[in-house]
Amino acid sequence: MDDLYREQILEHYKRPHNFGRLDESDLSYEDSNPFCGDEQRLEIKLDSDGRVAGVAFEGKGCAISTAATSMLTDELDGMTREELIALPKEFVLELLGIDISATRMKCALLGLKIVKSASLGQSADWEDEGEEGDPAQAQAI
């Protein structure tokens, strides 16, 4: 089963979904993983109801960070900012489908950190990665 997930990770790394830039965006954020040099920028377009209507990312990084962000962006359509902030790290780890070592965890969760940061309008802490955020903070900005 791990082989199937590894193939999926390689496919998302070689041909990431939602890669590029949006013509217009309402939310954006860029960040990096200081431990391995992964860098990503994410843009989100919201519809009139405040739900994700478009998402794109770009950057450079390892297979795990690129694939995880690619897989994550596939799942965001229709979510509110509050739902984005509340996404747990397990959501991303389940998408990847393989065990992630402690040294690769920040690679796997960089995209989630950027999604949450864009939704908050400020940097989400690494330590808070995947923990439920406070949806009320999305209303404050």
Secondary structure as UniProt FT lines:
FT   HELIX           2..14
FT   TURN            17..18
FT   STRAND          27..32
FT   TURN            34..36
FT   STRAND          39..46
FT   TURN            48..49
FT   STRAND          51..60
FT   HELIX           63..74
FT   TURN            77..78
FT   HELIX           81..85
FT   HELIX           89..96
FT   HELIX           102..104
FT   HELIX           105..120
FT   HELIX           126..128
FT   TURN            129..130
FT   HELIX           136..140
//
